[in-house]
Amino acid sequence: MGFYFRKSISLGPIRINLSKSGLGISAGVKGLRLGIRPNGRSYVHAGRYGLYYRQELGRPTEPEEETSPVASSPTFVYDPVLAGALKDRIQGGLAALLQESYSRPRLDYLAIFVLLVACATGFLWNWIAGSVLSIVSILGVARVSSWETRRRTVYLNYRLDGVVLQTYQRLVDSFNRLASCSCVWAKTSFTRIDTLAGFKQHAGATGLAQRVAARVGEGTPPWVEANVQIPTIKARGQTLYFLPDGIVIYDQTGVAFVDYTDVSPSIDTTRFIEESSPNDAMVVDRTWLHPNRDGGPDKRYAENRQLPVCLYGDLELRSPSGLLALLQTSRHDVPSHFAQTVTQIAAVMKATRTSTSTDENADAFRPWVDIRAERFESLNAALRSSVRGIGVRTVAGVRWTDLLLKNVAGEGNRLVHSFLRVLAILLVSILVVLVPYLLAVIFGFA
């Protein structure tokens, strides 16, 4: 991996870029910039909200080189809009709770670090102290982790019924169809091929589409428990959870929420040239690896085989807030069924929200959010309750053990009962000393 230096200086709409290769300059506003690289080549870059256009203009005094068709052709980049950049990303109490639960610091990680340092210090001082601290640390970490889980988790209870339940079930069924595809991809960019050299090099394709694999299945958002199946799509560092009341988007920048009524699905089909076709794809044609303009094979190439041309389905999800998801499926008919279900659930949501018959219809898609009392419990209060709980359990355990020894000794036999008490105390004392010693021997501190 090589290191490089880059510094940018902004002077209003003009930006000066300093790098190891020289001085570059660009001018423009947000969403549209013209620039010149240190090597003299100029370019234009435009776009916002995930859809971008970039064109290399070449040197002012040199013609565009036909031997580099990919570099000279316009490229459309489909960058996903991060959750932190979506407009109106926090809508209502549910999304705010999910954002708070997802972004707050992990106190259990802090507790593990602090207790590990304490254990190491204890072993350096004395192996008995280190062993005792290890046992206490294990119990403490378990308690803090349990408390951290309870305070973060949001419980969603959807009360779906009637047409609302049927509509959401159709959405789940359409996701099952999507998941049944052999391949599902997320498109990243598209480059047009407008030269003869590019046409011959890329099997007669008119463009190059870059894509990455997408995972379609079922899951729940982090720190969320729900009483319904939640379809999910994971691709390019983002996870989309299709809840009954909207799409929740998670990535490294946070949480965003998009209502189904704001989503505009669109579908299309694409003829895609593959090295080998997926087992469920429809092969509609065949082409040569190096074709002529008339479609026949170019006989100048010794190795010139035929490639399948598959018919794929394209699914696009957009919203005015900035949502952009571009998927491609190996089965060309699956996106149409999914787009129909998204349109149907949006129509049902609009109908229930405008209904004045009952309040239940107006809130049909909204979940009942259950937040446990531990969520508002401080760590200090949790530790105090843990100590009290340990004390109560210890006293209860001693009483139960004493009652057991009394039954073993027999009714009225106080001498044997007292002897068994002393024996039990000695046994517990030996275990208290022996367990830390064995731990020290195992870890090499004794």
Beta strands, then each sheet from edge to edge (+ up, - down):
strand 1: 6-11
strand 2: 14-19
strand 3: 22-29
strand 4: 32-36
strand 5: 42-48
strand 6: 51-58
strand 7: 75-78
strand 8: 154-157
strand 9: 184-192
strand 10: 207-213
strand 11: 215-218
strand 12: 224-226
strand 13: 231-235
strand 14: 238-243
strand 15: 246-251
strand 16: 254-258
strand 17: 264-273
strand 18: 282-288
strand 19: 306-318
strand 20: 324-329
strand 21: 368-370
sheet 1: 1+ 2- 3+ 4- 5+ 6- 7+ 9- 10+
sheet 2: 1+ 2- 3+ 4- 5+ 6- 7+ 9- 20+ 19- 17+
sheet 3: 1+ 2- 3+ 4- 5+ 6- 7+ 9- 20+ 19- 18+
sheet 4: 12+ 8+ 21-
sheet 5: 11+ 13- 14+ 15- 16+
end
